[in-house]
Amino acid sequence: MARLVSLALLAALPVGQLAAQDSADCMGCHGEADLTIERDGREFSIYVDADKLAASAHGASDCIDCHVDLQGVDSFPHEADLQPARCDGCHDDSFDSIAAYLRSAHGLAVEAGNPNGARCSDCHGGHEILSASVRQSRTHPANIETSCIACHRAGQPPARPAPGETAAAGPPYHDQIHASLADKGLTVTPVCTSCHSAHGALPHDQPDSSISRENVNATCMKCHADPAAPHGTTFDPSLWADPATAPLCVDCHAPHQPRVATYGTNMSDGECLACHSVRSIVDGRRPTLFVDSEQTSHSVHGRHRIACAQCHSEARPAVDDRSCRTVTRKVDCSGCHSDYVADYEAGVHGRLRATGDQDPPTCVDCHGTHGIVESHLPDGPDVPEALRDLVRTSPTGRRNVPELCARCHAQGKVAAIRLGHTQRDVVQEYRDSVHGKGLLESGLVTSANCIDCHSPHRILPPEDPQSTVSHERIVHTCGRCHDGIEERFRYSIHAPGGNPDYVASEGGPELPGCNDCHSSHSVVRTDLPDFKRSMIEQCGGCHEHIAETYFQTYHGKVSALGSEVAAKCADCHGSHGIRAPNDPLSSLNQSNIVDTCSKCHDGAHQSFTQFIAHATHDDPERYPALYWTFFAMTWLLVGVFGFFGMHVVAWLPRSVALRAEMKRIRAEHASAKRRREFQRFTPLQSALHRMVIVSFLGLALTGMTLKFAQASWAKATMHLLGGPDAAGWVHRLCAFITFSYMGIHLVDLARRFLRSGESAQQFFLGPNSMVPNLKDLKDLIGTLRWFLGLGPRPRYGKWTYWEKFDYFAVFWGVIVIGMSGLVLWFPITATAVLPGWAINVATIIHSEEALLATGFIFTVHFFNTHLRPEKFPMDDVVFTGRMGVEELKADKPQLYDDLVASGKLEDYLVTASTPGARRRARIFGTIALTIGITVLVLLVHGLVTVGI
């Protein structure tokens, strides 16, 4: 280290031998600006500025006067390993500066080999030393502070600055009155050396120190010659006649902040405790004046030997019979804790107290009086466990702060009552929050408590811009614990740094802060489902239209129904570092969006990401494909329901008129002794129909619950279904059943065609085929005329026109709903050949066609088949496969006549269904009808409250 200090060390340089030891000869090498030397792996300059050296206090001296190792050396280049320059050649031990330095903390540190020990050149400089009277000198009063703080930084042990490091003037000294006067150019104001001495600086606990207990007052009195004058109303002036009894200046006027030196007092605590140790002592105003000496001795003040009279500063030694007779005021904590008191007075508590309000707390209300203990202790094995246990009981201890604040802010307490409607039960909210549970239940003392957010003393309301929880500062406050999040947030679109052009519209939202999304006191864990679902509402509070479009998507619907895994806002946009999609760092930027989608959708690719997450079908300019798809599906729905709705209304009076006749026919059939029935459906056809019923009911219930996810009944229904995930698997299972019965039916149809011996035209276009023909058109017209009383009822054949419509509606539904459903079921695969927005189109088709199918089946089909009066309450032929011959004759007269004429009627007659089979059929049918009608009611409610 000595080599670093001495700027005159020479290196082995490629120069010729010098003839003399003249300073000019030295400058022949050291006058080169790029001359350096390597020491300990680092390069140092050994250049000497000749002009500055000549202007210095040593300008008339030769180099060897200081670099004495080179005296008599006549061989150059000289050795590099030299001793530091010697000052004692001129400034010998008899000179006060050297003698004092050698005894000082600096000198003793150097002697002990401490690398941080300061040498002469550290304070005075090297080749540019100037007289202390020169303004540019390092030791000029105006520059002393800068020189000292190079090593003596606030809150840190003394240490040399790193190479090139320059310490800026700052607290603690710089904020005091002495430094402020120096800033005004007053050269007679005290500086560091005025109190600590220039060369003989010693710690305050050394008797010879200028700031020791015995000497500190004399040091202050070098400037403040008459200390009694300004203290006449506080201290007896006679105290200064005897230095041993005089109050110490630094007890009240701490030289630095924070104060690190503790001094005694000139009053014994025993004088106070002579009276105050008596438990019964009172003064008529307070319940007791008793002081528990044991409690006081264990307090932070007692352990640091703070005497009674240092806080009760008006007390006088031996004043009459009571030293405290002179005490007229309460303790002023600002004598030692000025910063904290200043913060308190600037805060809402202090402001209210200043108006005479007695409700807000004071220092003692929170910290206590004689038993004050720290709020925390430093880590380390040197702290006794008993002391740690004591500090845990402190009302300002981290785990106790919520209960401390609850004394006023709990529901029903004074602060809660005063704040009225703006004050909810914030204490209980905090206890239930992630911060409160972490602190109070898990003992996690790093978890935030009240003072971490509101500050311990300078508590201000949120509307005050200086408040730690104001809109302007809340992000920084939270960022003190949530490292890294503040940095990400500050450049997001929610912060001015990332969205500088944002201007809130009138009545519109400001850019949000932490508490806008996470709340103030009831903060919950972000990985909990409740938080993720609530965030959708939080985002929707500002992004209302975007939220509406989100809830039209599968993600939004299942999230509204309680799904924990469906993508929420933050899953796609991010949380704290949200950026515009055109920002390269945005999770939705084209360079990042595949990775974003891949978090949930394995195998996602660029085409898949073209899915329009917030698309809306009512914007033909931006989304024409979605608009026209929805337009077509809507008119299809309106057309089908319009026609068949009128068909049902017109049929109802005629059906009522037929009810009595049909009831008679069924009664006669039931009373017949030997009953035979017509086999209308094969067992396979009945089984397939039951598959249709089961799968359709499952698809309708799960699908309509998802479609109307915002309806009041949807969430409860989804819960009964086992939640969105379970309902999704039920829906897929029913879809599989649908594809299965369709496949079985087509195979059966092909089998029957091959066995029929008929041509394709005869089989598929004949009178008994399900394919519509000219007769169906005539039957439709005839039925409408019959409805209006303009003609007889048509003679229906094996299949009526409405039955054929139902049959082909299944084909249409399986194709349209099934194909669109497969796109939604396997979107990654589908978008390998289709654009991503095809998912949006498929969603509309699947949803609207399902609505059409569900509504039609549970209204028109139910009426045509089961609920029209002559069939009510149920036509069980589809379940049993059989019907009475008289009922066949009345219901399908053309089929009956054709069978009789061809002699084939007997081929279709079978034994009547057993009562048990018919009972099971009716139970199954009743359950199906009940579920269907229930879904219909929910569907209508959804249409009314939510819309299509």
Secondary structure, DSSP 8 states (H G I E B T S, - for coil): -HHHH-TT-----S----S---HHHHHHHHT-TT-EEEETTEEEE----HHHHHHSTTTTS-HHHH-GGGTT--SSS--S------STTTS-TTSHHHHHHHHSHHHHHHHTT-TT---HHHHH-STT---TTSTTSTTSHHHHHHHHHTT--TTS------TT------TTGGGSHHHHHHHTT-TTS--HHHHH-SS----TTSTTSTTSTTTHHHHHHTT-S-TTGGGTTTS-GGGGGSTTTS--HHHHS-SSSS-------SS-HHHHHHHHT-TT---SSSS-----HHHHHHSHHHHTT--HHHHSTT--TT-TT-GGGG--S---GGGT-HHHHHHHHHSHHHHHHHTT-SSS--HHHHH-STT---S----STTS-HHHHHHHHT-TTSTTTHHHHHHHHHSTTSHHHHHHGGG---HHHHHHHSHHHIIIIIS--TTS--HHHHH-SS----TTSTTSTTSTTTHHHHHHTTSTTHHHHHHTSTTSTTT-TT----TT------HHHHH-SS----TTSHHHHHHHHHHHHHH-HHHHHHHTTSHHHHHHHTT-SSS--HHHHH-SSS---TTSTTSTTSTTTHHHHHHTTSTT--TTGGGS-TT--TT-TTT-HHHHHHHHHHHHHHHHHHHHHHHHHHHHHHHHHHHHHHHHHHHHHHHH-SS-EEEE-S-HHHHHHHHHHHHHHHHHHHHHHHHHTTTSTTHHHHHHHTT-HHHHHHHHHHHHHHHHHHHHHHHHHHHHHHHHH---HHHHHHSTTSSS--HHHHHHHHHHHHHHTTSS------SS-HHHHHHHHHHHHHHHHHHHHHHHHHSHHHHTTTS-TTHHHHHHHHHHHHHHHHHHHIIIIIHIIIIISTTTTT--THHHHSEEEHHHHHHH-HHHHHHHHHHT-GGGGEEE---HHHHHHHHHHHHHHHHHHHHHHHHHHHHHHHT--
